[in-house]
Amino acid sequence: MIITHFKAAHRFVEFDYAQLEIRVLALATGDTQLIADINSGMDMHTYFASEIYDKPMSDITKNERRTAKGFSFQLQYGAGAPGIAKFWNVPVEMTEKYIDSYYDRYPRIAEWQEGNLKFAKSTLRCRGDQGPDEPIPSYFVPVIWTDPDSGEPLGFFRLLGDKPPWRKRFSISPTKVKNYPIQGAASDIMMFMLRKLSVGLGDFQNTKLLNTVHDSVMLDVGDDIEEVIFCVKTILEAVPECLRSLLHVDSPVGFPVDVAQGNTLAEVKSAA
């Protein structure tokens, strides 16, 4: 049975990290312009929409902003101009213009991605066999966390080489090289904060953690709702303190959390 509403004494409350992956990207790359844009509160999707459509930011529509937001996430996940253009059914010239503007503004992102790709290529090795004449290669991509003394990565993602049917050789996936460290670090942060949240909720006997999806947390709140919201928001937004304590990392950006509530899931989603 899927519960979609509660009795009046309870409320659904969703806590959603704002632009978690973009903030992790700033943490990973140290791009000064990206850090400045995040900390200034600038709407980056509206900014790039204005670049794409050659319009002032004040004239950008919701659909234009949504398109630019989609471009941003697909680029971050490793998609190229043709793939983005095909997905959105727009001219490839538009996506090329976006990518050029993006990397012109945030050059350290490109440097970080190229560095990861170079590292992955240097680790490509054949390990084991898929068949008598088909060795399976694997390669490594470093996590963004490093040892504070040596500067060496604290771990690696081991990935298998891709071999599409039309290729004779295995290849490294630029998408995975760009995406895995960011998604992995975002997942690490969620796990760190969920652990802290599970302890913090001990004071609220009638509040339950229902579910987590990507970078959001859903609670069933049966206690004083304002007190719970204040407590949970305080815990979840303490990411910089957590990273400093656990990994000796000084985050250049904050990790704010948006809150939405309602008697039903539909009310929560409409309020988000």
C-alpha positions as CSV (number, residue, x, y, z in Angstrom):
1,M,0.0,0.0,0.0
2,I,1.3,3.5,-0.9
3,I,0.3,6.1,1.7
4,T,-0.5,9.4,0.0
5,H,-2.1,11.3,2.9
6,F,-2.2,11.3,6.7
7,K,-4.7,12.2,9.4
8,A,-4.9,15.9,10.2
9,A,-2.4,15.6,13.1
10,H,0.4,14.8,10.7
11,R,2.1,16.6,7.8
12,F,4.4,15.6,5.0
13,V,7.5,17.8,5.0
14,E,10.1,17.6,2.2
15,F,13.6,19.0,2.6
16,D,15.4,19.4,-0.7
17,Y,19.0,20.4,-1.2
18,A,19.2,23.4,-3.6
19,Q,21.4,22.6,-6.6
20,L,23.4,20.0,-4.7
21,E,25.4,18.7,-7.7
22,I,26.3,22.2,-8.9
23,R,27.6,23.0,-5.4
24,V,29.6,19.7,-5.3
25,L,31.0,20.7,-8.7
26,A,32.2,24.0,-7.2
27,L,33.7,22.0,-4.4
28,A,35.5,19.6,-6.7
29,T,36.8,22.1,-9.3
30,G,37.5,25.2,-7.1
31,D,36.3,27.3,-10.0
32,T,36.3,30.8,-8.6
33,Q,33.6,32.2,-10.9
34,L,31.3,29.3,-10.2
35,I,31.8,29.8,-6.5
36,A,31.2,33.5,-6.8
37,D,28.0,32.9,-8.8
38,I,26.7,30.4,-6.2
39,N,27.5,32.6,-3.2
40,S,26.0,35.7,-4.9
41,G,22.7,33.9,-5.3
42,M,22.7,34.5,-9.0
43,D,20.3,32.3,-11.0
44,M,22.8,30.6,-13.3
45,H,20.1,29.0,-15.4
46,T,18.5,32.4,-16.2
47,Y,22.0,33.8,-16.9
48,F,22.8,31.1,-19.5
49,A,19.3,31.3,-21.0
50,S,20.0,35.0,-21.6
51,E,23.2,34.0,-23.3
52,I,21.5,31.4,-25.5
53,Y,18.6,33.5,-26.5
54,D,20.4,36.9,-26.6
55,K,17.9,38.5,-24.2
56,P,18.2,40.3,-20.9
57,M,17.8,38.1,-17.9
58,S,14.6,40.0,-16.9
59,D,13.0,38.9,-20.2
60,I,13.7,35.2,-19.9
61,T,10.6,33.0,-19.8
62,K,10.1,29.9,-17.6
63,N,10.4,27.6,-20.6
64,E,13.6,29.3,-21.7
65,R,15.1,28.9,-18.2
66,R,14.0,25.3,-18.0
67,T,15.8,24.6,-21.3
68,A,19.0,26.2,-20.1
69,K,18.7,24.2,-16.8
70,G,18.4,21.0,-18.8
71,F,21.4,22.0,-20.9
72,S,23.4,22.6,-17.7
73,F,22.6,19.2,-16.1
74,Q,23.2,17.2,-19.3
75,L,26.5,19.0,-19.8
76,Q,27.5,18.2,-16.3
77,Y,26.6,14.6,-16.8
78,G,28.9,14.4,-19.8
79,A,26.6,15.0,-22.8
80,G,27.9,16.8,-25.9
81,A,26.3,19.4,-28.1
82,P,24.8,16.9,-30.6
83,G,23.3,14.8,-27.8
84,I,21.8,17.8,-25.9
85,A,20.4,19.2,-29.2
86,K,18.8,15.9,-30.1
87,F,17.2,15.5,-26.6
88,W,15.7,19.0,-26.6
89,N,15.0,19.1,-30.4
90,V,16.9,22.3,-30.9
91,P,19.6,23.4,-33.4
92,V,23.0,22.0,-32.5
93,E,24.3,25.6,-32.9
94,M,22.3,26.6,-29.9
95,T,23.8,23.9,-27.7
96,E,27.3,24.6,-29.0
97,K,26.8,28.3,-28.1
98,Y,25.7,27.3,-24.6
99,I,28.7,25.0,-24.1
100,D,31.2,27.7,-25.3
101,S,29.6,30.2,-22.9
102,Y,29.6,27.7,-20.0
103,Y,33.3,26.8,-20.3
104,D,34.3,30.4,-21.0
105,R,32.7,31.4,-17.7
106,Y,33.9,28.4,-15.8
107,P,37.3,27.3,-17.2
108,R,38.3,25.3,-14.1
109,I,35.4,22.9,-14.8
110,A,36.9,22.0,-18.2
111,E,40.4,21.7,-16.7
112,W,39.1,19.3,-13.9
113,Q,37.1,17.2,-16.4
114,E,40.1,16.9,-18.8
115,G,42.3,16.0,-15.8
116,N,40.0,13.2,-14.9
117,L,39.9,11.9,-18.4
118,K,43.7,12.0,-18.7
119,F,44.0,10.1,-15.4
120,A,41.5,7.5,-16.6
121,K,43.3,6.9,-19.8
122,S,46.6,6.4,-17.9
123,T,44.9,3.6,-15.9
124,L,43.2,1.7,-18.7
125,R,44.3,-1.9,-18.4
126,C,42.9,-5.3,-19.6
127,R,41.9,-7.4,-16.5
128,G,40.3,-10.8,-17.1
129,D,38.5,-12.1,-20.1
130,Q,35.0,-11.8,-21.5
131,G,35.8,-14.7,-23.9
132,P,38.8,-16.4,-25.4
133,D,39.7,-13.4,-27.5
134,E,37.9,-10.5,-25.7
135,P,39.8,-9.1,-22.7
136,I,37.8,-6.8,-20.5
137,P,39.5,-3.5,-19.8
138,S,38.9,-1.3,-16.8
139,Y,40.0,2.1,-15.7
140,F,39.9,4.3,-12.7
141,V,38.4,7.7,-11.9
142,P,39.3,9.4,-8.6
143,V,36.8,10.6,-6.0
144,I,36.9,14.3,-5.2
145,W,37.9,13.7,-1.6
146,T,41.7,13.7,-0.9
147,D,44.1,13.0,1.9
148,P,44.8,16.3,3.7
149,D,48.5,15.4,4.0
150,S,49.4,13.7,0.7
151,G,46.8,15.2,-1.5
152,E,46.1,11.7,-2.9
153,P,42.5,10.7,-3.7
154,L,40.8,8.8,-0.8
155,G,39.3,6.3,-3.3
156,F,38.6,5.5,-6.9
157,F,35.7,4.4,-9.1
158,R,36.7,1.3,-11.1
159,L,34.8,1.3,-14.5
160,L,34.7,-1.1,-17.3
161,G,35.5,0.1,-20.8
162,D,32.7,0.6,-23.3
163,K,32.5,-1.3,-26.5
164,P,29.6,-0.3,-28.7
165,P,28.9,-2.9,-31.5
166,W,30.2,-0.6,-34.2
167,R,33.6,-0.2,-32.5
168,K,36.5,-2.6,-32.6
169,R,38.1,-1.3,-29.5
170,F,37.0,-0.5,-26.0
171,S,36.8,3.1,-25.0
172,I,36.6,5.3,-21.9
173,S,33.3,7.0,-21.3
174,P,33.7,10.7,-20.9
175,T,30.2,10.8,-19.5
176,K,31.1,8.5,-16.6
177,V,34.5,10.2,-16.0
178,K,32.7,13.6,-15.6
179,N,29.6,12.3,-13.8
180,Y,30.7,9.6,-11.3
181,P,32.9,11.8,-9.0
182,I,30.1,14.4,-8.7
183,Q,27.3,12.0,-8.2
184,G,29.4,9.9,-5.9
185,A,30.3,12.9,-3.7
186,A,26.7,14.1,-3.6
187,S,25.7,10.6,-2.5
188,D,28.4,10.7,0.2
189,I,27.1,14.0,1.5
190,M,23.6,12.7,1.7
191,M,24.8,9.6,3.6
192,F,26.7,11.8,6.1
193,M,23.8,14.1,6.7
194,L,21.2,11.3,7.0
195,R,23.3,9.8,9.7
196,K,23.3,13.1,11.6
197,L,19.5,13.4,10.9
198,S,18.7,10.0,12.3
199,V,20.4,11.1,15.6
200,G,18.7,14.5,15.6
201,L,15.2,13.1,15.1
202,G,15.6,11.2,18.4
203,D,14.0,14.1,20.2
204,F,10.8,13.9,18.1
205,Q,9.0,10.7,18.9
206,N,6.1,11.3,16.5
207,T,8.2,12.3,13.5
208,K,9.4,9.6,11.0
209,L,11.9,9.6,8.1
210,L,9.8,8.2,5.3
211,N,12.0,8.3,2.2
212,T,14.9,9.9,0.4
213,V,15.1,10.5,-3.3
214,H,18.4,11.8,-4.8
215,D,18.9,15.0,-2.8
216,S,15.7,15.3,-0.9
217,V,14.3,13.9,2.4
218,M,10.6,13.3,3.2
219,L,9.4,13.2,6.7
220,D,6.1,12.4,8.4
221,V,5.9,15.1,11.1
222,G,3.6,14.6,14.0
223,D,5.4,16.9,16.4
224,D,5.5,20.7,16.6
225,I,6.1,21.3,12.9
226,E,8.0,24.6,13.2
227,E,10.3,23.1,15.7
228,V,11.0,20.1,13.5
229,I,11.6,22.2,10.4
230,F,14.0,24.4,12.2
231,C,15.9,21.4,13.7
232,V,16.1,19.4,10.5
233,K,17.0,22.3,8.3
234,T,19.8,23.2,10.7
235,I,21.1,19.7,10.7
236,L,21.0,19.2,6.9
237,E,22.5,22.6,6.1
238,A,25.6,21.9,8.3
239,V,27.3,20.2,5.3
240,P,30.4,22.5,5.5
241,E,30.9,21.7,9.2
242,C,30.5,17.9,8.5
243,L,33.0,17.9,5.6
244,R,35.5,19.8,7.7
245,S,35.1,17.3,10.6
246,L,35.1,14.1,8.6
247,L,37.3,14.9,5.6
248,H,39.2,18.1,6.6
249,V,37.6,19.8,3.6
250,D,36.8,23.5,3.7
251,S,33.8,24.1,1.5
252,P,33.7,27.4,-0.4
253,V,29.9,27.2,-0.7
254,G,27.0,26.6,1.5
255,F,24.4,23.8,1.1
256,P,20.9,25.4,1.6
257,V,17.8,23.3,1.9
258,D,14.4,24.2,0.5
259,V,11.3,23.1,2.5
260,A,7.8,22.2,1.3
261,Q,4.9,20.8,3.3
262,G,1.4,19.6,2.9
263,N,-1.3,17.1,4.0
264,T,-0.8,15.1,0.8
265,L,2.1,14.4,-1.5
266,A,0.4,16.4,-4.2
267,E,0.3,19.4,-1.9
268,V,4.0,19.0,-1.1
269,K,4.9,18.8,-4.8
270,S,2.8,21.8,-5.7
271,A,4.4,23.8,-2.8
272,A,8.0,22.9,-3.8
